[in-house]
Amino acid sequence: MSADRKALSRSYKETPRTMGVFRVRNTVNGKSLVAASVDVPAMLNRQRFQLESGFHSDRALLAEWREFGPDAFVFETLDTLEPSEEPGYDPASDLKMLEQMWLEKLSRAGERGYR
């Protein structure tokens, strides 16, 4: 591996991931999958990949993906969480709280979820 590739690889690994809450939204019926992740862009890619390959864990979402097609779905970041500078910081509880806030907010707006 060249020095340039090593530097790029190291830089990528050291770049903080975007933590937060994401949504996969069905634009036809308004249903959404909402969840939190320590790496939102990677999780959105994973959701899309699993739907496209037909192996998503949420059967209702997958069935509607097949019924309505990929153009009926939007993949979006709802909120982000800034990483703490505190040594040993574990974002799990903060992410869970942020996810709950979004689920409540969307529920009050009449939005239905897949889970």
Secondary structure, DSSP 8 states (H G I E B T S, - for coil): --HHHHHHHHHHHHS---EEEEEEEETTT--EEEEEESSHHHHHHHHHHHHHHT--S-HHHHHHHHHH-GGGEEEEEEEEE----STT--THHHHHHHHHHHHHHHHHTT--B--
